């Protein structure tokens, strides 16, 4: 029996992976400036390694650097999100068509949904995001199209980052699991049009979720600012 090969990664890739997870889990938040010397101390690596890892994450879209400024975690604008979801529609709806025409339901996508279905409302939002990422990655890989996979890799980190910003206690893992289950059921029908419609609905629900979260954040920030203003006026 052949021995499975382990994936080896460089120190730069390992640091980039750990740093991206720290961004996804909220350790570093939108607008946070990342200082090379502090990151070098955090990960116990030379600053040159940090610079190289940062370049990787800038390429992935989860860090940004403007001319003559420090590296920072971006806050997506509404235009950013609109563009991101437009790209998702192009990619994921076509993927659904391809898989439905083959009646292909990847085992790892099915596994991700099953794990979602047993999560309780108290489970960490990061766990839901990881399963969502596993689900969509499995669908893309099942197309056996290197170009679709490259396209997905080019936006997948930004997609996960966008969702990680908007953690919500109002989103039940079971509800999210059901949305993914409906997409899998559509793939099983063998009807590309039905699968495309299910994929479009799934993406629209995800976009609507983020828009609601953005609105809630704005209302919360507005309320906090009003409270601070009232407190200052009362202290005069």
C-alpha positions as YAML, in Angstrom:
chain: A
units: angstrom
residues:
- id: 1
  name: UNK
  ca: [0.00, 0.00, 0.00]
- id: 2
  name: UNK
  ca: [1.41, 3.39, -0.96]
- id: 3
  name: UNK
  ca: [2.20, 5.89, 1.77]
- id: 4
  name: UNK
  ca: [0.25, 9.16, 1.46]
- id: 5
  name: UNK
  ca: [2.42, 12.20, 0.82]
- id: 6
  name: UNK
  ca: [2.32, 15.00, 3.34]
- id: 7
  name: UNK
  ca: [1.99, 18.54, 2.09]
- id: 8
  name: UNK
  ca: [5.10, 20.52, 2.95]
- id: 9
  name: UNK
  ca: [4.94, 24.29, 3.18]
- id: 10
  name: UNK
  ca: [7.56, 26.98, 3.61]
- id: 11
  name: UNK
  ca: [7.91, 29.10, 6.72]
- id: 12
  name: UNK
  ca: [6.50, 32.04, 4.75]
- id: 13
  name: UNK
  ca: [3.40, 30.03, 3.80]
- id: 14
  name: UNK
  ca: [3.00, 28.82, 7.39]
- id: 15
  name: UNK
  ca: [3.14, 32.38, 8.74]
- id: 16
  name: UNK
  ca: [0.75, 33.59, 6.02]
- id: 17
  name: UNK
  ca: [-1.67, 30.82, 6.96]
- id: 18
  name: UNK
  ca: [-1.52, 31.61, 10.69]
- id: 19
  name: UNK
  ca: [-1.85, 35.33, 10.08]
- id: 20
  name: UNK
  ca: [-4.85, 34.84, 7.79]
- id: 21
  name: UNK
  ca: [-6.55, 32.68, 10.44]
- id: 22
  name: UNK
  ca: [-5.92, 35.43, 13.00]
- id: 23
  name: UNK
  ca: [-7.66, 37.87, 10.66]
- id: 24
  name: UNK
  ca: [-10.56, 35.50, 9.99]
- id: 25
  name: UNK
  ca: [-11.13, 34.77, 13.69]
- id: 26
  name: UNK
  ca: [-11.24, 38.47, 14.58]
- id: 27
  name: UNK
  ca: [-7.89, 38.75, 16.36]
- id: 28
  name: UNK
  ca: [-7.11, 41.51, 13.86]
- id: 29
  name: UNK
  ca: [-10.11, 43.62, 12.92]
- id: 30
  name: UNK
  ca: [-10.93, 45.89, 9.95]
- id: 31
  name: UNK
  ca: [-8.80, 49.01, 10.05]
- id: 32
  name: UNK
  ca: [-6.11, 47.46, 12.25]
- id: 33
  name: UNK
  ca: [-2.57, 48.38, 11.20]
- id: 34
  name: UNK
  ca: [-0.11, 45.49, 11.25]
- id: 35
  name: UNK
  ca: [3.40, 46.33, 12.43]
- id: 36
  name: UNK
  ca: [6.23, 44.14, 11.12]
- id: 37
  name: UNK
  ca: [8.23, 44.11, 14.34]
- id: 38
  name: UNK
  ca: [5.21, 43.09, 16.42]
- id: 39
  name: UNK
  ca: [4.27, 40.32, 14.00]
- id: 40
  name: UNK
  ca: [7.88, 39.07, 13.99]
- id: 41
  name: UNK
  ca: [7.74, 38.83, 17.79]
- id: 42
  name: UNK
  ca: [4.31, 37.18, 17.69]
- id: 43
  name: UNK
  ca: [5.35, 34.44, 15.25]
- id: 44
  name: UNK
  ca: [9.01, 34.26, 16.27]
- id: 45
  name: UNK
  ca: [10.35, 34.73, 12.75]
- id: 46
  name: UNK
  ca: [12.58, 37.32, 11.02]
- id: 47
  name: UNK
  ca: [10.96, 40.50, 9.73]
- id: 48
  name: UNK
  ca: [11.83, 39.50, 6.16]
- id: 49
  name: UNK
  ca: [9.61, 36.42, 6.60]
- id: 50
  name: UNK
  ca: [6.78, 38.67, 7.78]
- id: 51
  name: UNK
  ca: [7.24, 40.92, 4.74]
- id: 52
  name: UNK
  ca: [7.02, 37.94, 2.41]
- id: 53
  name: UNK
  ca: [3.94, 36.57, 4.19]
- id: 54
  name: UNK
  ca: [2.28, 39.98, 4.01]
- id: 55
  name: UNK
  ca: [2.87, 40.08, 0.23]
- id: 56
  name: UNK
  ca: [1.02, 36.75, -0.05]
- id: 57
  name: UNK
  ca: [-1.97, 38.08, 1.88]
- id: 58
  name: UNK
  ca: [-2.05, 41.34, -0.06]
- id: 59
  name: UNK
  ca: [-2.24, 39.24, -3.23]
- id: 60
  name: UNK
  ca: [-5.13, 37.29, -1.68]
- id: 61
  name: UNK
  ca: [-6.97, 40.52, -0.90]
- id: 62
  name: UNK
  ca: [-7.13, 40.17, 2.88]
- id: 63
  name: UNK
  ca: [-4.48, 42.80, 3.58]
- id: 64
  name: UNK
  ca: [-3.92, 46.11, 1.86]
- id: 65
  name: UNK
  ca: [-1.08, 48.59, 1.61]
- id: 66
  name: UNK
  ca: [-1.40, 52.05, 0.15]
- id: 67
  name: UNK
  ca: [1.63, 54.04, -1.08]
- id: 68
  name: UNK
  ca: [3.79, 55.28, 1.80]
- id: 69
  name: UNK
  ca: [1.43, 53.75, 4.38]
- id: 70
  name: UNK
  ca: [1.42, 50.76, 6.66]
- id: 71
  name: UNK
  ca: [-0.23, 47.42, 5.95]
- id: 72
  name: UNK
  ca: [-3.76, 47.16, 7.32]
- id: 73
  name: UNK
  ca: [-6.80, 44.90, 7.42]
- id: 74
  name: UNK
  ca: [-9.34, 46.29, 4.94]
- id: 75
  name: UNK
  ca: [-12.92, 47.20, 5.64]
- id: 76
  name: UNK
  ca: [-14.96, 46.31, 2.58]
- id: 77
  name: UNK
  ca: [-17.13, 49.06, 1.13]
- id: 78
  name: UNK
  ca: [-20.56, 48.35, -0.35]
- id: 79
  name: UNK
  ca: [-18.96, 48.60, -3.81]
- id: 80
  name: UNK
  ca: [-16.37, 45.99, -2.78]
- id: 81
  name: UNK
  ca: [-19.11, 43.63, -1.63]
- id: 82
  name: UNK
  ca: [-21.23, 44.19, -4.73]
- id: 83
  name: UNK
  ca: [-18.25, 43.36, -6.94]
- id: 84
  name: UNK
  ca: [-17.33, 40.32, -4.85]
- id: 85
  name: UNK
  ca: [-20.82, 38.84, -5.07]
- id: 86
  name: UNK
  ca: [-21.03, 39.59, -8.79]
- id: 87
  name: UNK
  ca: [-17.88, 37.48, -9.23]
- id: 88
  name: UNK
  ca: [-19.39, 34.74, -7.06]
- id: 89
  name: UNK
  ca: [-22.47, 34.58, -9.27]
- id: 90
  name: UNK
  ca: [-20.38, 34.15, -12.41]
- id: 91
  name: UNK
  ca: [-18.34, 31.38, -10.83]
- id: 92
  name: UNK
  ca: [-20.72, 29.47, -8.60]
- id: 93
  name: UNK
  ca: [-23.81, 29.44, -10.82]
- id: 94
  name: UNK
  ca: [-21.78, 27.97, -13.68]
- id: 95
  name: UNK
  ca: [-20.29, 25.44, -11.25]
- id: 96
  name: UNK
  ca: [-23.79, 24.39, -10.20]
- id: 97
  name: UNK
  ca: [-24.77, 23.90, -13.86]
- id: 98
  name: UNK
  ca: [-21.74, 21.73, -14.52]
- id: 99
  name: UNK
  ca: [-22.24, 19.52, -11.47]
- id: 100
  name: UNK
  ca: [-25.98, 19.13, -12.04]
- id: 101
  name: UNK
  ca: [-25.41, 18.04, -15.63]
- id: 102
  name: UNK
  ca: [-23.25, 15.24, -14.18]
- id: 103
  name: UNK
  ca: [-25.46, 14.65, -11.12]
- id: 104
  name: UNK
  ca: [-22.30, 15.12, -9.06]
- id: 105
  name: UNK
  ca: [-22.52, 15.75, -5.32]
- id: 106
  name: UNK
  ca: [-19.01, 15.84, -3.79]
- id: 107
  name: UNK
  ca: [-18.65, 13.75, -0.62]
- id: 108
  name: UNK
  ca: [-16.73, 16.50, 1.18]
- id: 109
  name: UNK
  ca: [-19.55, 18.99, 0.43]
- id: 110
  name: UNK
  ca: [-22.07, 16.52, 1.86]
- id: 111
  name: UNK
  ca: [-19.83, 16.04, 4.90]
- id: 112
  name: UNK
  ca: [-19.62, 19.79, 5.49]
- id: 113
  name: UNK
  ca: [-23.42, 20.09, 5.49]
- id: 114
  name: UNK
  ca: [-23.79, 17.18, 7.91]
- id: 115
  name: UNK
  ca: [-21.38, 18.82, 10.35]
- id: 116
  name: UNK
  ca: [-23.32, 22.09, 10.04]
- id: 117
  name: UNK
  ca: [-26.56, 20.28, 10.81]
- id: 118
  name: UNK
  ca: [-25.31, 19.05, 14.19]
- id: 119
  name: UNK
  ca: [-23.88, 22.40, 15.32]
- id: 120
  name: UNK
  ca: [-25.87, 24.21, 17.98]
- id: 121
  name: UNK
  ca: [-26.55, 27.94, 18.07]
- id: 122
  name: UNK
  ca: [-23.79, 28.41, 20.62]
- id: 123
  name: UNK
  ca: [-21.11, 27.08, 18.30]
- id: 124
  name: UNK
  ca: [-18.42, 29.50, 17.19]
- id: 125
  name: UNK
  ca: [-19.25, 31.39, 14.00]
- id: 126
  name: UNK
  ca: [-15.72, 30.59, 12.80]
- id: 127
  name: UNK
  ca: [-16.62, 26.89, 12.70]
- id: 128
  name: UNK
  ca: [-19.62, 27.66, 10.47]
- id: 129
  name: UNK
  ca: [-17.38, 29.72, 8.17]
- id: 130
  name: UNK
  ca: [-14.82, 26.91, 7.88]
- id: 131
  name: UNK
  ca: [-17.54, 24.43, 6.90]
- id: 132
  name: UNK
  ca: [-18.99, 26.90, 4.40]
- id: 133
  name: UNK
  ca: [-15.52, 27.32, 2.89]
- id: 134
  name: UNK
  ca: [-15.08, 23.52, 2.72]
- id: 135
  name: UNK
  ca: [-18.48, 23.15, 1.06]
- id: 136
  name: UNK
  ca: [-17.89, 25.65, -1.73]
- id: 137
  name: UNK
  ca: [-14.30, 24.57, -2.32]
- id: 138
  name: UNK
  ca: [-15.52, 20.97, -2.75]
- id: 139
  name: UNK
  ca: [-18.03, 22.05, -5.40]
- id: 140
  name: UNK
  ca: [-15.42, 23.98, -7.35]
- id: 141
  name: UNK
  ca: [-12.89, 21.14, -7.21]
- id: 142
  name: UNK
  ca: [-15.52, 18.66, -8.42]
- id: 143
  name: UNK
  ca: [-15.75, 20.50, -11.76]
- id: 144
  name: UNK
  ca: [-12.22, 19.28, -12.55]
- id: 145
  name: UNK
  ca: [-11.61, 22.66, -14.18]
- id: 146
  name: UNK
  ca: [-8.19, 24.16, -13.32]
- id: 147
  name: UNK
  ca: [-9.36, 27.59, -14.51]
- id: 148
  name: UNK
  ca: [-12.49, 27.64, -12.38]
- id: 149
  name: UNK
  ca: [-10.37, 26.55, -9.43]
- id: 150
  name: UNK
  ca: [-7.88, 29.38, -10.03]
- id: 151
  name: UNK
  ca: [-10.75, 31.84, -10.28]
- id: 152
  name: UNK
  ca: [-12.19, 30.57, -7.01]
- id: 153
  name: UNK
  ca: [-8.83, 30.80, -5.24]
- id: 154
  name: UNK
  ca: [-8.54, 34.41, -6.40]
- id: 155
  name: UNK
  ca: [-11.70, 35.44, -4.52]
- id: 156
  name: UNK
  ca: [-12.13, 32.79, -1.81]
- id: 157
  name: UNK
  ca: [-10.03, 34.54, 0.83]
- id: 158
  name: UNK
  ca: [-11.90, 37.83, 0.32]
- id: 159
  name: UNK
  ca: [-15.21, 35.97, 0.48]
- id: 160
  name: UNK
  ca: [-14.30, 34.35, 3.79]
- id: 161
  name: UNK
  ca: [-12.98, 37.65, 5.13]
- id: 162
  name: UNK
  ca: [-16.20, 39.45, 4.23]
- id: 163
  name: UNK
  ca: [-18.29, 36.84, 6.05]
- id: 164
  name: UNK
  ca: [-15.96, 36.79, 9.05]
- id: 165
  name: UNK
  ca: [-16.56, 40.50, 9.64]
- id: 166
  name: UNK
  ca: [-20.23, 40.01, 10.24]
- id: 167
  name: UNK
  ca: [-20.59, 37.40, 12.94]
- id: 168
  name: UNK
  ca: [-24.20, 37.17, 14.05]
- id: 169
  name: UNK
  ca: [-25.86, 35.37, 16.95]
- id: 170
  name: UNK
  ca: [-29.11, 35.54, 14.98]
- id: 171
  name: UNK
  ca: [-27.90, 33.13, 12.30]
- id: 172
  name: UNK
  ca: [-28.60, 29.55, 13.31]
- id: 173
  name: UNK
  ca: [-26.17, 26.92, 11.97]
- id: 174
  name: UNK
  ca: [-29.21, 24.77, 11.19]
- id: 175
  name: UNK
  ca: [-30.71, 27.49, 8.97]
- id: 176
  name: UNK
  ca: [-27.40, 27.92, 7.17]
- id: 177
  name: UNK
  ca: [-27.07, 24.14, 6.82]
- id: 178
  name: UNK
  ca: [-30.53, 23.96, 5.27]
- id: 179
  name: UNK
  ca: [-29.57, 26.56, 2.67]
- id: 180
  name: UNK
  ca: [-26.57, 24.44, 1.69]
- id: 181
  name: UNK
  ca: [-28.65, 21.24, 1.75]
- id: 182
  name: UNK
  ca: [-31.12, 22.74, -0.74]
- id: 183
  name: UNK
  ca: [-28.28, 23.44, -3.14]
- id: 184
  name: UNK
  ca: [-27.04, 19.85, -2.90]
- id: 185
  name: UNK
  ca: [-30.56, 18.55, -3.51]
- id: 186
  name: UNK
  ca: [-30.77, 20.68, -6.64]
- id: 187
  name: UNK
  ca: [-27.51, 19.19, -7.93]
- id: 188
  name: UNK
  ca: [-28.94, 15.69, -7.50]
- id: 189
  name: UNK
  ca: [-31.87, 16.44, -9.80]
- id: 190
  name: UNK
  ca: [-29.62, 16.56, -12.82]
- id: 191
  name: UNK
  ca: [-31.39, 19.74, -13.95]
- id: 192
  name: UNK
  ca: [-28.81, 22.48, -14.66]
- id: 193
  name: UNK
  ca: [-31.43, 25.24, -14.66]
- id: 194
  name: UNK
  ca: [-32.80, 24.18, -11.28]
- id: 195
  name: UNK
  ca: [-29.28, 23.96, -9.86]
- id: 196
  name: UNK
  ca: [-28.40, 27.39, -11.25]
- id: 197
  name: UNK
  ca: [-31.50, 28.86, -9.62]
- id: 198
  name: UNK
  ca: [-30.66, 27.23, -6.28]
- id: 199
  name: UNK
  ca: [-27.11, 28.57, -6.48]
- id: 200
  name: UNK
  ca: [-28.35, 32.07, -7.28]
- id: 201
  name: UNK
  ca: [-30.75, 32.00, -4.32]
- id: 202
  name: UNK
  ca: [-27.98, 30.77, -2.04]
- id: 203
  name: UNK
  ca: [-25.65, 33.61, -3.07]
- id: 204
  name: UNK
  ca: [-28.42, 36.21, -2.76]
- id: 205
  name: UNK
  ca: [-29.21, 35.02, 0.77]
- id: 206
  name: UNK
  ca: [-25.53, 35.32, 1.69]
- id: 207
  name: UNK
  ca: [-25.35, 38.83, 0.26]
- id: 208
  name: UNK
  ca: [-28.57, 39.85, 2.03]
- id: 209
  name: UNK
  ca: [-27.16, 38.51, 5.32]
- id: 210
  name: UNK
  ca: [-24.08, 40.71, 5.02]
- id: 211
  name: UNK
  ca: [-26.14, 43.77, 4.07]
- id: 212
  name: UNK
  ca: [-28.35, 43.28, 7.13]
- id: 213
  name: UNK
  ca: [-25.25, 42.94, 9.30]
- id: 214
  name: UNK
  ca: [-23.77, 46.13, 7.84]
- id: 215
  name: UNK
  ca: [-26.99, 48.01, 8.58]
- id: 216
  name: UNK
  ca: [-27.08, 46.65, 12.14]
- id: 217
  name: UNK
  ca: [-23.48, 47.74, 12.69]
- id: 218
  name: UNK
  ca: [-24.22, 51.23, 11.40]
- id: 219
  name: UNK
  ca: [-27.26, 51.56, 13.65]
- id: 220
  name: UNK
  ca: [-25.22, 50.36, 16.62]
- id: 221
  name: UNK
  ca: [-22.40, 52.81, 15.89]
- id: 222
  name: UNK
  ca: [-24.92, 55.63, 15.41]
- id: 223
  name: UNK
  ca: [-26.56, 54.74, 18.72]
- id: 224
  name: UNK
  ca: [-23.21, 54.70, 20.51]
- id: 225
  name: UNK
  ca: [-22.26, 58.08, 19.05]
- id: 226
  name: UNK
  ca: [-25.60, 59.57, 20.09]
- id: 227
  name: UNK
  ca: [-25.18, 58.21, 23.62]
- id: 228
  name: UNK
  ca: [-21.67, 59.66, 23.88]
- id: 229
  name: UNK
  ca: [-22.89, 63.04, 22.62]
- id: 230
  name: UNK
  ca: [-25.74, 63.07, 25.16]
- id: 231
  name: UNK
  ca: [-23.33, 62.16, 27.96]
- id: 232
  name: UNK
  ca: [-20.94, 64.98, 27.05]
- id: 233
  name: UNK
  ca: [-23.79, 67.48, 26.91]
- id: 234
  name: UNK
  ca: [-25.07, 66.31, 30.31]
- id: 235
  name: UNK
  ca: [-21.61, 66.75, 31.82]
- id: 236
  name: UNK
  ca: [-21.39, 70.40, 30.71]
...
